[in-house]
Amino acid sequence: MSNPSLDTTATTVSKQSKQKQATHSTSFFLEPDDTARLANLCGQFDNHIEQIADAYGLQIYNRGNQFTLEGSVKVAQRAASIIQRLYKETANGTVITPELIHLLLQEEGPEDTKAKRKKTDSGTVKTPLLLVKPRGPHQLQYLQNIKEFDINFGVGPAGTGKTFLAVAAAVEALLRDDVKRILLVRPAVEAGEKLGFLPGDLAQKIDPYLRPLYDALYEMLGPEKVTRFIERNIIEIAPLAYMRGRTLSHSFVILDESQNTTKEQMKMFLTRVGFGSKAVITGDITQVDLPRGVYSGLKHGLEVLDGVPGIGITRFDSKDVVRHPLVQRIVDAYDSFERQSQDQD
């Protein structure tokens, strides 16, 4: 009978240097032996297995349901855990994709432990259609800050889950009756394209800019419930200009793309927050679309409010990106280029 547990079959230690890490050949079996599930796991031309091997710097071989991993023992054990978790997913009919593997690799992390995973799971957000789990320590910190503080900033590159997690926290708070409604707000700034040619009034013109917020709500509540909540004004999606003069009480307010606010707009928004409300401000200070010479309200707000009690600030980086792995490298490349440009200036 094959043994589903890990079996270290050989160990080779370099004689040239005791400081070099031991290399292990680790073998295990996936049970039950199912050709269709194995094909789903491995992917076309074993692309999925190669993705895991590249992520951990291992050599991975398989003959049927027997897998052999060559590399340091700790890394091999983490890679084996990923493979076994993915194989369990195939039993439920889950189609294994590079995106799913990427998310699991990020969740596992380079220094993963059972205690860390348990701590991360404690930040789970429940919505009717999705169970949203934080991917990594920054996302966990972000969700914990949202629960603890009434005003929070989530700052970092695109694809780090800032808006999605904020919407999930808002939906959970609404369904728990912690708040009476959700307000999703964006500044109506033209990101290089002109709004004038679009049909309709201002609200209709900025609708495409609010689409990511709609998409997140649809994933968590479903289109029908979202439509019903919007009709009853339980969910309101509005441009930032509509916030002036209002006091937002017992509400969960999300200001998205806040890097495109002016200093005056940011102060105006923050002073709208009333009793029983939470405000989450998300943005990426590297993607400001304001006219040249206009200072970002997000940058200014972070400078002014840093260290103020009762305000949470979570800073994401490229390692938190949960989109295509290339996005991480793109973000790093732009950051490096901008630093070099600043050094030359």
MIFIFI-899205 format. One record per residue (C-alpha): x, y, z; residue number from 0. Coordinates in Angstrom, 1 decimal, decimal comma. Example, Ala and Ser with C-alpha at 12.3 -4.5 7.8 and 13.67 -1.06 7.14 Angstrom:
<nodes>
X_Y_Z_resi
12,3_-4,5_7,8_0
13,7_-1,1_7,1_1
</nodes>
This chain:
<nodes>
X_Y_Z_resi
0,0_0,0_0,0_0
1,2_3,5_-0,8_1
1,8_5,9_2,1_2
0,1_9,3_1,8_3
2,5_10,8_4,4_4
5,8_12,4_3,5_5
8,7_9,9_3,3_6
12,3_11,2_3,2_7
14,1_8,6_1,1_8
17,5_10,1_0,7_9
19,7_12,9_2,1_10
22,8_14,3_0,4_11
25,0_16,8_2,2_12
27,7_18,7_0,4_13
31,2_17,9_1,8_14
32,6_21,1_0,4_15
31,0_23,3_3,0_16
29,1_22,5_6,2_17
27,3_25,8_5,8_18
25,4_24,7_2,7_19
21,9_23,6_3,3_20
21,1_19,8_3,1_21
19,4_18,6_-0,1_22
16,7_16,1_0,3_23
14,8_13,8_-2,0_24
11,3_13,6_-0,6_25
8,7_11,2_-2,0_26
4,9_10,8_-1,3_27
1,8_9,4_-2,9_28
-1,5_11,1_-3,7_29
-4,5_9,0_-2,9_30
-6,7_7,8_-4,4_31
-4,9_7,3_-7,7_32
-7,2_9,1_-10,2_33
-5,9_9,9_-13,6_34
-8,4_12,7_-14,3_35
-7,7_14,4_-11,0_36
-3,9_14,1_-11,5_37
-4,3_15,7_-15,0_38
-6,2_18,5_-13,4_39
-3,6_19,0_-10,7_40
-0,6_18,9_-13,0_41
-2,0_21,0_-15,8_42
-1,2_21,0_-19,5_43
2,5_20,0_-20,0_44
2,8_19,9_-16,2_45
2,6_23,7_-16,1_46
1,0_23,7_-12,6_47
3,8_21,6_-11,1_48
6,4_23,7_-12,8_49
4,8_26,8_-11,3_50
5,1_25,3_-7,8_51
8,7_24,2_-8,5_52
9,8_27,6_-9,7_53
8,1_29,3_-6,7_54
10,1_27,1_-4,2_55
13,3_26,6_-6,2_56
12,8_22,8_-6,3_57
12,9_20,0_-8,8_58
9,6_18,1_-8,8_59
9,1_14,8_-10,6_60
6,1_12,5_-10,7_61
5,2_9,1_-12,1_62
1,5_8,7_-11,9_63
0,4_9,5_-8,3_64
4,0_9,3_-6,9_65
5,7_12,6_-6,5_66
9,4_13,3_-5,7_67
10,7_16,7_-4,6_68
14,4_17,6_-4,6_69
15,5_20,5_-2,4_70
15,8_21,6_1,2_71
13,6_19,6_3,5_72
11,5_22,5_4,9_73
10,9_24,0_1,4_74
10,0_20,5_0,1_75
7,5_20,0_2,9_76
5,8_23,3_2,1_77
5,6_22,4_-1,6_78
4,3_19,0_-0,8_79
1,6_20,6_1,4_80
0,5_22,8_-1,5_81
0,3_19,8_-3,9_82
-1,7_17,8_-1,4_83
-4,1_20,7_-0,7_84
-4,6_21,2_-4,5_85
-5,3_17,5_-5,0_86
-7,9_17,6_-2,3_87
-9,6_20,5_-4,1_88
-9,9_18,3_-7,3_89
-12,1_15,9_-5,4_90
-14,8_18,7_-5,3_91
-14,5_19,3_-9,0_92
-12,4_22,4_-8,6_93
-10,5_23,3_-11,8_94
-6,9_24,0_-10,8_95
-5,7_27,2_-12,5_96
-2,4_29,2_-12,3_97
-4,4_31,9_-10,4_98
-5,5_29,5_-7,7_99
-1,9_28,2_-7,3_100
-0,6_31,7_-7,1_101
-3,0_32,6_-4,3_102
-2,2_29,4_-2,3_103
1,5_30,1_-2,7_104
1,0_33,6_-1,4_105
-1,1_32,3_1,5_106
1,6_29,7_2,4_107
4,4_32,3_2,4_108
8,1_31,7_2,7_109
7,9_31,2_6,5_110
4,6_29,5_6,9_111
3,7_27,8_10,1_112
0,4_26,3_11,4_113
0,3_29,1_14,0_114
0,6_31,7_11,3_115
-2,1_30,1_9,2_116
-4,4_29,9_12,2_117
-3,8_33,6_12,9_118
-4,5_34,4_9,2_119
-7,7_32,4_9,2_120
-8,9_34,5_12,2_121
-9,3_37,4_9,9_122
-11,9_35,6_7,7_123
-14,8_37,8_6,5_124
-18,1_36,1_5,8_125
-20,4_37,4_3,1_126
-23,5_35,6_1,7_127
-21,7_34,3_-1,4_128
-18,0_34,4_-0,5_129
-15,8_33,5_2,5_130
-13,0_36,1_2,1_131
-9,7_35,2_3,7_132
-6,7_37,5_4,1_133
-3,7_36,6_1,9_134
-0,7_37,4_4,0_135
0,1_39,6_7,0_136
-0,7_43,0_5,4_137
-4,2_41,9_4,4_138
-4,7_40,5_7,9_139
-3,5_43,7_9,5_140
-5,8_45,7_7,2_141
-8,9_43,7_8,2_142
-8,0_43,9_11,9_143
-7,5_47,7_11,7_144
-10,9_48,0_10,0_145
-12,5_46,2_12,9_146
-10,5_48,2_15,5_147
-10,5_51,8_14,1_148
-13,2_54,0_12,8_149
-11,0_55,6_10,1_150
-8,5_53,5_8,1_151
-6,2_54,0_5,2_152
-5,2_51,1_2,9_153
-2,4_52,3_0,7_154
-0,5_50,4_-2,0_155
-0,2_49,2_-5,5_156
-3,1_47,9_-7,6_157
-4,1_44,3_-7,1_158
-3,4_44,0_-3,4_159
-7,0_43,6_-2,4_160
-7,5_47,1_-0,7_161
-10,9_47,8_-2,2_162
-12,1_44,2_-2,3_163
-11,4_43,6_1,4_164
-12,9_46,9_2,4_165
-16,1_46,0_0,5_166
-16,2_42,6_2,1_167
-15,8_44,2_5,6_168
-18,6_46,6_4,7_169
-21,0_43,9_3,6_170
-20,3_41,9_6,8_171
-20,9_44,9_9,0_172
-24,2_45,7_7,1_173
-25,5_42,2_7,5_174
-24,5_42,1_11,2_175
-26,5_45,4_11,6_176
-23,3_47,2_12,8_177
-24,2_49,9_10,2_178
-27,4_50,9_8,5_179
-25,9_51,4_5,0_180
-22,8_51,3_2,8_181
-21,5_54,3_0,8_182
-19,0_53,7_-1,9_183
-17,3_56,9_-3,0_184
-14,8_57,9_-5,8_185
-13,4_61,2_-7,0_186
-14,6_61,9_-10,5_187
-11,1_62,5_-12,0_188
-10,4_61,8_-15,7_189
-7,6_59,3_-15,8_190
-6,3_60,6_-19,2_191
-9,7_60,2_-20,9_192
-12,4_62,8_-21,2_193
-15,8_62,3_-19,6_194
-17,6_64,8_-21,8_195
-18,4_62,4_-24,7_196
-20,1_59,9_-22,4_197
-23,9_60,0_-22,4_198
-26,1_60,9_-19,5_199
-25,7_63,1_-16,4_200
-22,7_63,2_-14,1_201
-23,7_60,0_-12,1_202
-24,1_58,1_-15,4_203
-20,8_59,5_-16,7_204
-18,8_58,2_-13,7_205
-20,6_54,8_-13,6_206
-17,7_53,1_-15,5_207
-15,3_54,4_-12,9_208
-17,3_52,8_-10,2_209
-17,5_49,4_-11,9_210
-14,9_47,7_-9,7_211
-17,1_48,5_-6,7_212
-20,1_47,0_-8,4_213
-18,2_43,9_-9,3_214
-17,1_43,3_-5,7_215
-20,6_43,7_-4,4_216
-22,0_41,3_-7,1_217
-19,5_38,6_-6,0_218
-20,5_38,9_-2,4_219
-24,2_39,6_-2,5_220
-25,4_38,7_-6,0_221
-26,7_41,2_-8,6_222
-30,4_41,0_-7,5_223
-29,7_41,8_-3,8_224
-27,3_44,6_-4,8_225
-29,9_46,1_-7,1_226
-32,5_45,9_-4,3_227
-30,2_47,5_-1,7_228
-29,4_50,3_-4,2_229
-33,1_50,9_-4,8_230
-33,7_51,1_-1,1_231
-30,7_53,4_-0,6_232
-29,0_50,8_1,7_233
-26,1_50,9_-0,7_234
-25,2_54,2_-2,2_235
-22,5_54,7_-4,9_236
-21,7_58,3_-5,5_237
-19,0_60,7_-6,7_238
-17,0_62,5_-4,0_239
-18,5_65,9_-5,0_240
-21,9_64,7_-3,7_241
-20,5_64,3_-0,1_242
-20,1_68,0_0,6_243
-22,4_69,2_3,4_244
-23,4_65,7_4,5_245
-23,0_64,0_7,9_246
-22,6_60,2_7,4_247
-23,8_58,5_10,6_248
-24,2_54,7_11,1_249
-22,6_54,1_7,7_250
-19,7_52,2_6,3_251
-18,0_54,6_3,9_252
-15,3_53,6_1,4_253
-13,4_56,2_-0,5_254
-11,7_54,4_-3,4_255
-9,0_55,8_-5,6_256
-8,3_58,5_-3,0_257
-5,0_59,4_-4,5_258
-7,0_61,5_-6,9_259
-8,5_63,7_-4,2_260
-7,2_67,2_-3,5_261
-6,1_68,2_-0,1_262
-9,4_70,1_0,4_263
-11,5_67,1_-0,8_264
-9,7_64,7_1,6_265
-10,3_67,0_4,6_266
-13,9_67,5_3,5_267
-14,5_63,7_3,3_268
-12,8_62,9_6,6_269
-14,9_65,4_8,4_270
-18,2_63,9_7,1_271
-17,8_60,8_9,3_272
-20,5_60,8_12,0_273
-21,4_58,6_15,0_274
-21,5_54,9_14,5_275
-19,7_55,1_11,2_276
-16,5_53,6_9,7_277
-14,5_55,1_6,9_278
-11,9_53,2_4,8_279
-9,8_55,2_2,4_280
-7,9_53,3_-0,3_281
-5,5_54,4_-2,9_282
-2,2_54,1_-4,7_283
0,1_57,1_-4,4_284
2,1_56,0_-7,5_285
-1,0_56,4_-9,8_286
-2,1_60,0_-9,3_287
-4,3_61,4_-12,2_288
-4,6_64,9_-10,9_289
-3,5_67,9_-13,0_290
0,2_68,7_-12,8_291
1,0_70,7_-9,8_292
-2,0_69,6_-7,7_293
-0,9_67,8_-4,6_294
-2,6_64,5_-3,8_295
-5,0_64,6_-0,9_296
-4,0_61,0_0,0_297
-0,3_61,9_0,3_298
-1,2_65,0_2,3_299
-3,6_63,1_4,6_300
-1,1_60,4_5,4_301
1,5_63,1_6,3_302
-1,0_65,0_8,5_303
-2,6_62,0_10,2_304
0,3_59,7_10,8_305
0,4_58,8_14,5_306
-3,0_60,3_15,2_307
-4,8_58,0_17,8_308
-7,8_56,1_16,4_309
-6,6_56,1_12,8_310
-5,3_52,9_11,2_311
-2,8_52,9_8,3_312
-2,0_49,7_6,3_313
0,8_49,9_3,7_314
0,8_47,2_1,1_315
3,6_46,4_-1,3_316
4,3_44,3_-4,4_317
4,4_41,1_-2,4_318
0,7_41,5_-1,5_319
-0,4_41,6_-5,2_320
-2,9_38,8_-5,8_321
-3,2_39,3_-9,5_322
-1,0_37,7_-12,2_323
2,6_37,1_-10,9_324
3,9_39,5_-13,5_325
2,0_42,4_-11,8_326
4,4_42,1_-8,9_327
7,4_42,4_-11,2_328
5,8_45,3_-13,0_329
5,2_47,2_-9,7_330
8,8_46,5_-8,6_331
10,2_47,7_-11,9_332
8,3_50,9_-11,8_333
9,3_51,6_-8,2_334
12,9_50,9_-9,1_335
12,8_53,2_-12,1_336
11,2_56,0_-10,1_337
13,8_55,7_-7,3_338
16,6_55,9_-9,9_339
15,0_59,0_-11,5_340
14,7_60,7_-8,2_341
18,3_59,9_-7,4_342
19,4_61,4_-10,7_343
17,4_64,6_-10,1_344
</nodes>
